[in-house]
Amino acid sequence: MKPARKIFATILAAVTIISLLSATSIFSVSAKSGDAPNPSGDYLLFTVDVNKAEAGLAYNFVTFKTINYMMEEGDKVEYDVWISMDENGWGFVDSQGIADVQGQNFRDSGGADDMGVGMHPGQDMSEYAFEQWYHRVIEIPDAYWGKELPVFQLSMHATSEELAYTGYAMYDNIFITDSAGALKLVIFRDAADWDGTTSDGPISNSTSKLECLTFTDEQLNAFKAAEEAKAAEEASREASKAEAEASREASKAEAEASAEASKKQSEEEAAAAESAAEDEKGGGDNEEEDSNTMILIICIAGGAVVLIIVIILIAVGSKKKKGNEEGGESKEKKDKK
């Protein structure tokens, strides 16, 4: 092979590999519902003007594309959405004319995304999509496998008590993917995926307009700023959570230390009281012993005194008796003389 051909073949191979890698990157989408990346390029803007004579339901479905797609096991509907209304009913998709299924539509399929928000537009995804981009992944239920999805719709189904107001939802990157997240059908990614044709689905107390627009630098900067603000808020929330947890742990440790100190003090006071009680008891015993000793001494002393008195009385009595005897003898001798 000539050098020029070798160089050409090498370049061609490199381009082919890069193209395959790029295609893999482009046609691989997220397989989990959650935050969507900042958008770029074109998007669909679905604006609905609600005008009710009295409080109640308003809904609006617009068909924007015929797809005639045969649904298969493992298929999923994925799209990015941003809604302007903090209420139920905004940011949903639907389809009409599905044969042999309940209601012949998508909204009654019972399918739901990973956050538990169902297909029916009467539900509420504002927690995830209000003024922020949200990526939805909805697994198509088995009752729909083998059925044809004829058209694709955007839908609004709100129950606000307001009688007249305007809301809108932005849609981007609407795909059907397989169980592994590989792309099977592009429904909308940029302006080339929609010819501008629409037809009305069911409508009540509302009028709508669907446009394909391109994100401006101002919008993209605003989305980026919102994303950064959200990240900062999340970081602040996590920091506050960590600080609160640290404060709780410190308070817990302080309370445990205080309880331990109180317990130790109580034990010391109890020990001191017990010792004092023992000392008091011992002192009482000593006093009792001293009292008993004193009584014994008094008794002994008293006995000794009594004994001495008795001895003295005996001695005195003996002496007196002897004197009497001697006096009697002397008298007797006198009488004999």
ABEGO torsion letter per residue (X at the ends): XBAAAAAAAAAAAAAAAAAAAAAAAAABBBABBEBBBBBBEBBBBBBBBBBBABBEBBBBBBBABBAGBBBBBGBBBBBBBBBABBBBGBGBBBBBGBBGBBGGBAAAAGBBBAAGBBABAABBAAAAABGBBBBBBBBBBAAABGBBBABBBBBBBBABABABBBBBBBBBGBBBBBAAGBBABBABABAAABAGBBBBBBBBGBBBBBBBBBBBAAAAAAAAAAAAAAAAAAAAAAAAAAAAAAAAAAAAAAAAAAAAAAAAAAAAAAAAAAAAAAAAAAAAAAAAAAAAAAAAAAAAAAAAAAAAAAAAAAAAAAAAAAAAAAAAAAAAAAAAX
